[in-house]
């Protein structure tokens, strides 16, 4: 028993520390200093408009609503960054946003560890809070700053409100206002504080509580007016019809609730969500240990956010999307906290919880790594294509021409300095008469897996033993779809052609309305074990006529003689 008592804090603290360290290493590895999706509007466009701007215009830009949120805190951080360093650094903003999770962890650690530490419960909570499954939010500046800061504001507001000190309760509404200025879900913080204030007054109609209830109502109306003075966000078609589609909404709610441990499987997520809601119902109805007011309000905030997602997102093809998983992770973490305290710290289970937390962390990383690698590489590839050839079709902003124009101006003015590793200049597209001959040059980048993005297409190589799978995405123009003739391609010395098949990796996803072709070639390089040197100099040649695809090994980086070999067929 003495050894087990010694193992509990050791194993629990080790799992806690490793979870936090692994998460920040994960973020640092996969986050890029580049704009992703909404970053173009919320950050890049804002920074471009800071030149010779008046105070009134600056305030208007800070308060400008994008979609359904006022990203004042995000833009405020960007403004400070530009004033201090003269340029935007999206990776620094991502790291700032993720650091807010440390504050969230502190709230849970403080709650679970008092009065007696429950090391296993802390470890399990930490694994959920610092799970990689929310990889899009974790590596996307706008999302990480706005979503994680609003959670800190919610926890701060609810804990301050629970205090009997008047200045703490006023500070709670300051946190609520900051939450509103971080993300649209901050409105839920203000609304819940209004309900809690009037509920307190109803139970104890003291004058001070009446004043607090009136004050909370005025604050909520003020922040509502702040949102309402700008153009309202159009209501997506069918939203009101979906509100009455109980079966679909319930299914989506269960998936959102359980997605943290759903391993990207909606079915598993739905069952996990249902089990969590049933457990919360059991704790509510049959346990004498009630959830403290701050955590009860926070749990309501999380479920209100989940309901808002399920009812307002048209179609919601993936309710288990990574950007929503922070909600599920916090619901699970709060359930662990409540269950631990309701059952006397579950002392007999703490060692098991520590072991389970380690296994869960390993499983979540194993399930997520292929997805996050594809997400991170796709974001980098879009910018690489633009830097190398001016092609904006792979940029992740909806208006790709505008995104390209913003990037060009930001780079010219020094507001944005792209990562040097993406600025390599490959071969340019070369025209021969009316036939475009595309040349793609392979080079290693930041990982041991060679990866290529050329001006006319993408090529990805995956290594398994001595086998090499080459996946390619070739991009056409509006008037021409590439015809790919794989057959038995000519290959360099040292390789043996094995087979060709449709590509398994969707490298072409997200390119709307652009003619493209995908394929996969499998080669065996067992004749030459020095794969890296070979692949650095491996090129893909293709044409729009009926000539076969050809793989050529040439000199790095330009693959000299490739065009001559292609034309000589």
C-alpha positions in Angstrom: 0.0 0.0 0.0 2.9 2.4 0.8 4.3 1.8 -2.7 0.9 2.4 -4.3 0.5 5.7 -2.3 3.9 6.7 -3.6 3.1 5.8 -7.2 -0.2 7.8 -7.3 1.3 11.3 -7.2 4.4 10.2 -9.2 2.5 8.7 -12.1 -0.2 11.3 -12.0 2.2 14.3 -12.0 4.3 12.6 -14.7 1.3 12.1 -16.9 0.2 15.7 -16.3 3.5 17.2 -17.1 4.1 15.1 -20.2 0.6 15.9 -21.5 1.2 19.6 -21.3 4.8 19.4 -22.8 3.7 17.1 -25.6 0.8 19.4 -26.5 3.0 22.5 -26.8 5.6 20.6 -28.7 2.8 19.5 -31.0 1.5 23.0 -31.5 5.1 24.4 -32.1 5.7 21.6 -34.7 2.6 22.0 -36.8 1.7 25.7 -36.5 3.0 27.9 -39.3 3.6 31.6 -39.5 1.0 32.0 -42.1 -2.7 33.1 -42.4 -5.4 30.4 -42.4 -9.0 31.0 -43.5 -10.4 33.8 -41.3 -6.9 35.1 -40.6 -7.0 36.9 -43.9 -10.0 39.0 -42.8 -9.5 39.3 -39.1 -5.7 39.8 -39.0 -4.1 40.5 -42.4 -6.7 42.9 -43.7 -6.7 44.7 -40.3 -2.9 45.0 -40.3 -2.9 46.4 -43.8 -5.4 49.1 -42.8 -3.2 50.4 -39.9 -1.2 52.7 -42.1 -1.9 56.4 -41.4 -5.2 55.5 -39.7 -7.2 57.9 -37.5 -8.1 57.0 -33.9 -11.8 56.8 -34.8 -11.1 54.5 -37.8 -8.8 52.4 -35.6 -11.6 51.9 -33.0 -14.0 51.1 -35.8 -11.7 48.5 -37.2 -11.0 46.9 -33.8 -14.8 46.6 -33.2 -15.6 45.5 -36.8 -17.6 42.3 -36.8 -16.5 39.4 -38.9 -19.1 36.7 -39.4 -20.8 36.6 -35.9 -17.9 37.8 -33.7 -16.1 41.0 -32.7 -12.4 39.9 -32.5 -11.2 42.9 -30.5 -8.9 41.0 -28.2 -7.4 39.2 -31.2 -6.9 42.4 -33.2 -5.6 44.2 -30.1 -2.8 41.5 -29.8 -2.1 41.9 -33.5 -1.9 45.7 -33.1 0.6 45.4 -30.2 2.6 42.9 -32.3 2.8 45.3 -35.3 3.7 48.3 -33.0 6.5 46.3 -31.4 7.9 44.2 -34.2 6.5 46.1 -37.3 5.0 42.8 -38.7 2.5 40.1 -38.0 3.6 36.7 -36.7 0.8 34.2 -36.8 2.7 31.5 -35.0 3.3 33.8 -32.0 -0.4 34.6 -31.9 -1.2 30.9 -32.0 1.2 30.3 -29.1 -0.4 33.1 -27.1 -3.9 31.7 -27.8 -2.8 28.2 -26.7 -1.2 29.6 -23.5 -4.7 30.4 -22.3 -5.2 26.7 -21.9 -2.7 26.9 -19.0 -5.0 29.3 -17.2 -8.0 26.9 -17.9 -5.9 24.0 -16.5 -5.2 26.1 -13.4 -8.9 26.4 -12.6 -9.4 22.6 -12.9 -6.2 21.8 -11.0 -7.2 24.1 -8.2 -10.8 22.6 -8.0 -9.8 19.0 -8.2 -6.8 19.3 -5.8 -8.7 20.8 -2.9 -8.9 19.8 -0.1 -7.1 16.5 -1.0 -5.2 16.1 -4.3 -6.7 13.5 -6.7 -3.7 13.0 -9.0 -5.3 10.6 -11.4 -8.3 12.8 -12.0 -5.9 15.8 -12.6 -3.9 13.7 -15.1 -7.1 12.6 -16.9 -8.4 16.1 -17.1 -5.0 17.4 -18.4 -5.0 14.8 -21.2 -8.4 16.0 -22.3 -7.6 19.7 -22.0 -4.3 19.3 -23.9 -5.6 16.8 -26.4 -4.4 17.1 -30.1 -7.8 16.4 -31.5 -8.6 20.1 -31.7 -5.7 20.6 -34.0 -7.4 23.1 -36.3 -8.1 25.4 -33.4 -4.7 24.8 -31.9 -2.8 25.8 -35.1 -5.0 28.6 -36.4 -4.4 32.1 -35.0 -8.0 33.5 -35.1 -9.5 30.3 -33.7 -7.0 29.6 -31.0 -6.9 33.2 -29.6 -10.7 33.8 -29.7 -11.9 30.3 -28.6 -9.4 29.8 -25.8 -9.6 33.3 -24.4 -13.4 33.3 -24.2 -13.1 30.1 -22.1 -10.8 31.8 -19.7 -13.1 34.8 -19.5 -16.1 32.5 -18.8 -14.3 30.7 -16.0 -13.1 33.9 -14.5 -16.5 35.6 -14.8 -18.3 32.7 -13.1 -15.8 32.3 -10.3 -15.8 36.0 -9.5 -19.6 36.2 -9.6 -19.8 33.4 -7.0 -17.9 35.6 -4.6 -19.9 37.7 -2.1 -17.6 40.7 -2.5 -19.1 43.4 -4.6 -15.9 44.3 -6.4 -15.5 40.7 -7.4 -19.0 40.6 -8.8 -18.3 43.8 -10.8 -15.1 42.2 -12.1 -17.1 39.2 -13.3 -19.0 41.5 -15.7 -15.7 42.9 -16.9 -14.7 39.4 -17.7 -18.0 38.9 -19.5 -17.4 42.0 -21.6 -13.9 40.8 -22.5 -15.4 37.4 -23.5 -17.9 39.2 -25.8 -15.0 41.0 -27.4 -13.1 37.7 -27.8 -15.8 35.6 -29.4 -19.5 35.6 -30.1 -20.0 32.9 -27.5 -19.1 35.5 -24.9 -22.7 36.7 -25.2 -23.7 33.4 -23.4 -21.5 34.5 -20.5 -23.4 37.8 -20.1 -26.8 36.0 -20.5 -25.9 33.4 -17.8 -24.7 36.1 -15.4 -28.1 37.9 -15.8 -30.0 34.7 -15.1 -27.8 33.9 -12.1 -28.2 37.5 -10.7 -32.0 37.4 -10.9 -32.1 33.9 -9.5 -30.1 35.1 -6.5 -32.4 38.0 -6.0 -35.5 35.8 -6.3 -34.1 33.6 -3.5 -33.0 36.5 -1.3 -34.7 39.8 -2.3 -32.0 42.0 -0.8 -31.5 45.5 -2.1 -27.9 44.8 -3.1 -28.9 41.8 -5.1 -31.6 43.7 -6.9 -29.0 46.4 -7.9 -26.6 43.6 -9.1 -29.4 42.0 -11.1 -30.3 45.4 -12.7 -26.7 46.1 -13.4 -26.2 42.7 -15.0 -29.2 43.3 -17.3 -27.9 46.7 -18.4 -24.4 45.2 -19.2 -26.1 42.5 -21.2 -28.2 45.0 -23.1 -25.1 47.2 -23.7 -23.0 44.3 -25.2 -26.0 43.3 -27.2 -26.3 46.8 -28.7 -22.5 46.6 -29.5 -23.3 43.6 -31.7 -26.5 45.0 -33.0 -25.2 48.3 -34.3 -23.4 46.6 -37.1 -25.1 44.7 -40.0 -26.6 41.5 -38.6 -25.2 38.2 -39.7 -27.6 36.6 -42.3 -29.5 33.7 -40.9 -28.6 30.6 -42.8 -31.5 29.1 -44.7 -33.3 26.3 -42.9 -32.1 27.2 -39.4 -35.6 27.7 -38.0 -36.8 24.5 -39.6 -33.9 22.6 -38.1 -34.7 23.9 -34.6 -37.8 21.7 -34.7 -35.9 18.7 -36.1 -35.5 17.1 -32.7 -33.9 13.8 -33.8 -31.2 15.5 -35.9 -30.4 18.1 -33.3 -30.1 15.5 -30.6 -27.8 13.4 -32.7 -25.6 16.4 -33.4 -25.6 17.4 -29.8 -24.5 13.9 -28.7 -21.7 13.9 -31.3 -20.5 17.4 -30.3 -20.6 16.4 -26.6 -18.7 13.2 -27.1 -16.3 14.1 -29.9 -13.3 14.5 -27.5 -12.9 10.8 -27.2 -14.7 9.8 -30.4 -11.5 9.3 -32.3 -12.9 11.2 -35.2 -15.8 8.6 -35.5 -19.3 10.2 -35.2 -20.8 6.9 -34.0 -18.4 6.5 -31.1 -18.7 10.2 -30.3 -22.5 10.0 -30.1 -22.3 7.0 -27.6 -19.7 8.8 -25.6 -21.9 12.0 -25.5 -24.9 10.0 -24.4 -23.0 8.3 -21.6 -21.7 11.7 -20.4 -25.1 13.3 -20.4 -26.5 10.3 -18.5 -23.7 10.5 -16.0 -24.3 14.2 -15.5 -28.0 13.5 -14.9 -27.1 10.9 -12.3 -24.8 13.3 -10.5 -27.5 16.0 -10.6 -30.3 13.8 -9.2 -28.8 11.3 -6.9 -25.7 12.9 -5.4 -25.7 15.1 -2.3 -22.5 16.9 -3.5 -23.9 19.6 -5.8 -21.8 21.2 -8.5 -20.5 24.6 -7.2 -22.2 27.6 -8.8 -19.2 28.6 -10.9 -18.9 25.2 -12.4 -22.6 24.8 -12.8 -22.7 28.1 -14.8 -19.7 26.9 -16.8 -21.3 23.6 -17.7 -24.4 25.5 -18.8 -22.2 27.7 -20.9 -20.6 24.7 -22.6 -24.0 23.0 -23.4 -25.4 26.3 -24.6 -22.4 26.6 -26.9 -22.9 23.0 -28.1 -26.7 23.7 -28.8 -25.8 26.8 -30.7 -23.5 24.9 -32.9 -25.9 22.1 -33.6 -28.8 24.4 -34.5 -27.0 27.2 -36.3 -24.6 25.4 -38.6 -26.3 24.6 -41.9 -25.9 20.9 -42.8 -23.0 20.5 -40.3 -21.5 17.7 -42.2 -19.0 17.0 -39.4 -20.3 17.9 -35.9 -17.2 16.2 -34.6 -15.0 18.8 -36.4 -11.8 19.6 -34.6 -12.7 23.2 -34.1 -15.6 22.2 -31.9 -13.8 19.6 -29.8 -12.7 22.0 -27.1 -16.3 22.1 -25.9 -16.4 18.4 -25.6 -13.1 18.2 -23.8 -14.3 20.8 -21.3 -17.6 18.9 -20.7 -15.6 15.7 -20.0 -13.2 17.6 -17.7 -16.0 19.1 -15.7 -17.7 15.7 -15.4 -14.5 14.2 -14.1 -14.2 17.0 -11.5 -17.7 16.6 -10.3 -17.6 12.8 -10.2 -14.3 12.9 -8.3 -15.6 15.3 -5.6 -19.1 13.6 -5.4 -17.5 10.3 -4.5 -14.9 11.3 -2.0 -12.0 11.9 -4.4 -12.4 8.3 -5.8 -9.1 7.5 -3.9 -9.1 3.8 -4.9 -9.3 4.8 -8.6 -6.6 7.4 -8.8 -3.8 5.1 -9.8 -6.0 3.5 -12.5 -7.0 7.0 -13.8 -3.3 7.9 -14.2 -2.6 4.7 -16.2 -5.8 5.3 -18.3 -4.7 8.9 -18.9 -1.4 7.8 -20.4 -3.1 5.2 -22.7 -5.7 7.8 -23.7 -3.1 10.4 -24.6 -1.1 7.9 -26.8 -4.4 6.8 -28.5 -5.5 10.3 -29.2 -2.1 11.3 -30.7 -2.0 8.1 -32.8 -5.5 8.8 -34.2 -4.8 12.5 -34.9 -1.3 12.7 -36.3 -2.1 11.8 -39.9 -4.9 14.3 -39.9 -3.0 17.2 -38.4 0.0 16.5 -40.7 -2.3 16.7 -43.8 -3.9 19.9 -42.4 -0.6 21.6 -41.6 1.0 20.6 -44.9 -2.0 21.7 -46.9 -1.9 25.2 -45.2 1.8 25.5 -46.0 1.4 24.3 -49.5 -1.1 26.9 -50.4 1.2 29.7 -49.4 4.2 27.9 -51.0 2.4 27.8 -54.3 1.6 31.5 -54.1 5.2 32.5 -53.2 6.7 30.3 -55.9 4.4 30.9 -58.8 1.7 33.5 -57.8 -1.0 30.8 -57.9 -3.6 31.7 -55.2 -5.9 28.7 -55.9 -4.6 26.8 -52.9 -4.9 29.6 -50.4 -7.4 28.8 -47.7 -9.5 32.0 -47.8 -12.8 31.8 -49.7 -12.0 34.8 -52.0 -8.7 33.6 -53.3 -7.9 36.5 -55.6 -8.4 38.9 -52.7 -6.3 36.7 -50.4 -3.5 36.8 -53.0 -3.7 40.5 -53.3 -3.5 41.0 -49.5 -0.5 38.6 -49.2 1.3 40.4 -52.0 0.8 43.8 -50.4 1.6 42.6 -46.9 4.9 41.0 -48.1 5.8 44.1 -50.1 5.2 46.4 -47.1 7.0 44.0 -44.6 3.8 43.4 -42.6 4.1 39.7 -43.2 7.4 37.8 -43.5 6.7 34.3 -44.9 8.7 31.3 -43.5 11.9 31.1 -45.6 11.4 27.3 -46.1 8.3 28.0 -48.2 10.1 30.5 -50.5 12.1 28.0 -52.5 11.6 28.7 -56.3 10.8 25.6 -58.3 10.6 25.2 -62.0 8.1 27.5 -63.7 5.4 26.2 -66.0 6.8 26.0 -69.5 4.6 26.3 -72.6 5.5 24.5 -75.8 3.3 25.8 -78.5 -0.2 25.3 -77.2 0.8 22.5 -74.8 1.6 23.1 -71.2 4.5 20.9 -70.0 4.3 20.8 -66.2 7.5 20.3 -64.3 7.5 19.5 -60.6 10.8 19.4 -58.6 11.0 17.4 -55.4 12.8 18.7 -52.4 12.8 17.8 -48.7 11.3 20.3 -46.3 10.9 20.2 -42.5 10.4 16.5 -42.0 12.1 13.3 -42.9 9.2 12.6 -45.3 10.1 14.4 -48.6 7.3 16.5 -49.7 6.8 18.6 -52.9 4.7 21.4 -54.1 5.3 22.7 -57.5 3.9 25.5 -59.5 1.6 23.2 -61.4 0.7 20.5 -59.0 1.4 18.6 -55.8 3.4 15.4 -55.2 3.6 13.6 -51.9 5.8 10.6 -51.2 5.2 8.1 -48.4 7.8 5.5 -47.5 6.9 2.0 -46.1 9.8 -0.4 -46.0 11.3 -0.4 -49.5 8.1 0.7 -51.1 7.4 4.2 -52.2 3.9 5.5 -52.8 3.8 8.7 -54.9 0.5 10.6 -54.8 0.1 13.4 -57.2 -2.5 16.2 -57.8 -2.1 17.9 -61.1 -4.0 21.2 -61.6 -5.5 22.2 -64.9 -6.9 25.6 -65.9 -10.5 26.6 -66.7 -10.4 25.3 -70.2 -8.5 22.1 -70.0 -8.6 19.0 -67.8 -5.3 17.1 -67.7 -5.4 13.6 -69.1 -3.0 11.4 -67.1 -1.7 8.3 -68.8 0.1 6.3 -66.1 0.5 2.9 -67.8 4.0 1.7 -67.1 5.9 5.0 -66.5 9.6 5.3 -67.3 11.4 5.4 -64.0 15.0 6.2 -63.0 17.7 3.7 -62.4 17.4 2.0 -59.1 13.6 2.0 -59.1 11.2 -0.8 -60.2 7.6 0.1 -61.2 5.0 -1.9 -59.2 1.5 -0.6 -59.8 -0.7 2.5 -60.2 -4.0 3.2 -58.7 -6.4 6.1 -57.8 -4.8 8.3 -55.1 -5.7 7.4 -51.6 -4.6 10.8 -50.3 -7.0 13.7 -51.3 -4.4 16.2 -52.2 -6.8 18.0 -54.5 -9.5 18.6 -51.8 -10.6 22.2 -51.4 -10.0 23.3 -55.0 -13.5 24.2 -56.1 -14.2 24.2 -59.8 -10.6 23.6 -60.9 -9.9 20.8 -63.3 -7.6 18.3 -61.7 -6.5 14.7 -61.8 -5.2 12.4 -59.0 -3.3 9.2 -59.2 -0.9 7.1 -57.2 2.3 5.2 -58.4 4.0 2.6 -56.3 7.7 2.1 -56.8 10.3 -0.3 -55.2 13.6 1.3 -54.6 15.3 -1.7 -53.0 18.1 -1.4 -55.7 19.3 1.8 -54.0 18.9 2.2 -50.2 19.7 5.9 -50.3 16.1 7.0 -50.8 16.5 10.6 -49.6 19.2 11.5 -52.1 17.2 10.0 -54.9 14.0 11.7 -54.0 15.6 15.1 -53.8 16.3 14.8 -57.5 13.2 13.0 -58.6 10.9 14.9 -60.9 7.5 14.3 -62.4 6.9 15.3 -66.1 3.5 15.4 -67.6 1.7 16.9 -70.6 -1.8 17.5 -71.7 -1.5 15.3 -74.8 -1.4 11.5 -74.8 2.2 11.1 -74.0 2.8 8.9 -70.9 3.8 10.2 -67.5 7.5 10.0 -66.9 9.5 10.0 -63.7 13.0 11.3 -64.3 16.0 11.5 -61.9 17.9 14.7 -62.6 20.2 17.2 -60.9 18.8 19.1 -58.0 16.9 21.4 -57.9 16.0 22.1 -61.5 16.0 18.5 -62.8 18.2 19.5 -65.8 17.3 17.7 -69.0 13.8 16.9 -68.0 12.1 18.9 -70.7 14.5 17.6 -73.3 13.8 14.0 -72.3 10.1 14.7 -72.4 10.1 16.3 -75.8 12.4 13.6 -77.1 9.8 10.9 -76.7 
